[in-house]
């Protein structure tokens, strides 16, 4: 009997290749391609007066220098605004190369193509750009003032104002027995994958076709965009995503200027052209996230029930808005977490600053929302003298209230309706895991040793598996192997393993006979991309549906060959057999042969599908009506709406009484992503998310000065956690299947990061005895807070 | 218009010999060519990855005379005559996964795999001197390498597991 793969800790099929140095990342390709470097703006806001390339022209190895004036056709247009929204009244996107004005340090002005990157950088250093400086707008307060403008035609720097309201929050707050306000903030961080972006483009003049490799989270959409901007028939453009060294959101944005310019140059020059982003370029010309300020007003009753919640927040969208309002919309809706807010009003403004663009980074607006809501819960508990978990329990949506409709519109334009979840059960598991009820005795013992400890908890709900759709293609080859493809891309999540597990079970084929391809438009042309923790839900479901379709066809053909009824057949280890009589069987490879009526036999196996091999019914065509040759199929999964995963984290910290150093002693996670396909992979996702949550809470921030210079644009100065900064993570799972998809799964990719800042802030607050309103927090900032509170 | 000191002039090339993963290699490179680029683009050993180009992330770590070294901070000419081991050289002689590589798969110690070669080489060298590390020592041993995917927990486990595998393989 074939072992069931779904739910097992199956070792990853990707690993042997990646571990032995045989991965193929972008810069591992195209060794002989011409290489690109960019002249990037050193100023946050300036007019470009002149670009003088004369000093650079004699450099040996220089092939071409391009500025905006060299662009042609649709490459002269601003880059697309990917996700328009009616509230985004003043959306702005950059040009592929700056036209007249630059709006952040790092914006590309000139493109240099040379024999290699060393030479290209030599040339960059010799190009003189004359600037007329304009006032730099840096930071949310400065932007909100509206004194200086990022874009002269955007009044007040306001890209968008958006309001959603359910019930009458103002009235409910006014009528509540208790009222309070909070002013909160979260600073900028970034996805910061170990591999930056990169593009390799090869134009084949004989075939009049473009083959492009790019380190992206969406190859299908890059293909459409490149074809449109280069005015090529889509049919002549293919985009392949090679191995990708991490994405975490930043690589969902597209087309990046380089994704247009590199193929454009390859086409013009008739030679392969490659650009590989260096680390500083990634800091100053990719994307950041997180920066928001929040003003919160809320009312609650004597028992701690939230009666009304009103949130105003200001979102720093950076210099442009190519990704629309997705991040602040997610903050404004996912802020509610597992709670019923009574009445809820949320209003946000999305503001321009002369800084790098802001687009989703793992969690995508949720860490900020979670921070706000959990601060509210802790404030209520503190005011009423209630246990913080009790206040949460009292405000939870109960399992019997599922599906729960919040009455809001989510980031996918569809209703915010939670499909399932058991929040009280999750919290009970978390309390048991961390030992919540015993913490006071631990605190006393620590105190007796002169140590100061605190505990915090934070809960979140995450909309995952966002539509509109994904698809799968599956073919059983005549050797019995199975090739599967899905259009979305992979950045290290183990999709090949996870999808193969699903196919193995659906088809009754062992894992080693299944080969999965992702993100290759030559193989699958219709897809959306990898973001919003959606692959298991979307492509997992699509591939399962496809496998069921192909299985049905295999059984139909096998039934004919075995002269049995379809209902009596099963597939075991790659063979279709009559249940209970394994002697009567045919292997799937032979079924594949039979599925394709042949005129020509190329080997012994193929002979049985040729026209004289077996008597056929002369009244039926060799390929019957409504059938197709081959044992293959394609299917799609398009859900009604997102599925909602949830989780809760508890953190124990120790804060040094003298140095204010913050040390995480324990980090506990209860996680519910519905049915789990591979627990090992899910735990890995949680670990990685928690590490980024810890980074965002204690270490990572983008240090912009008032002139818009990013002062810490290197790994030396931007403090990403090393092993010494990430605590051991303890995990417990709850599995509440989603009713929305055939597998019962929910997404898991982003979960670990979401409640990090909220839970760690709560633990520090508990240790210190005063409120924490801004994250991340450094020892110096905690030290300063202590001084301020001691002085009161 | 070029002068001898002008980067616009043709670069002088230098002969460099290296022994990489036991194979003798001859290269002719400009003085400024980084060892990481020479390995990756001249020798096409692309298992060594470049994550930051300033010696912080550790993805480009290779073993020079057995010592973990950031190949993005070494010129190829500076390594002339050296014996170098890259991640490709950490396989068993029969081409199967080496002890550290096998431990990484067993423990799910990699996700995107980009930082992984630097961990593999670093740990391979570490176990030479520390055949039986505790979990705390294992965490310390990988403290100079950045990973953005795994949260390190499974890498710590893989260090301990690799030591086990090495002992098992040595015993047989």
Interface residues (C-beta under 8 A of the other chain):
Chain A: X11 X12 X14 X15 X16 X18 X19 X20 X21 X22 X23 X24 X25 X27 X28 X31 X58 X59 X60 X118 X122 X125 X126 X192 X193 X194 X195 X243 X244 X245 X246 X248 X278 X279 X491 X492 X493 X494 X680 X681 X683 X684 X687 X688 X689 X690 X691 X692 X714 X715 X716 X720 X722 X723 X724 X726 X728 X729 X752
Chain B: X1 X2 X7 X8 X9 X10 X30 X32 X33 X40 X41 X44 X45 X46 X47 X48 X49 X50 X51 X52 X53 X54 X56 X57 X59 X86 X87 X88 X90 X91 X97 X101 X104 X105 X106 X108 X110 X111 X112 X113 X114 X115 X116 X117 X120 X139 X140 X142 X143 X144 X145 X146 X147 X148 X149 X150 X151 X152 X153 X154 X155 X156
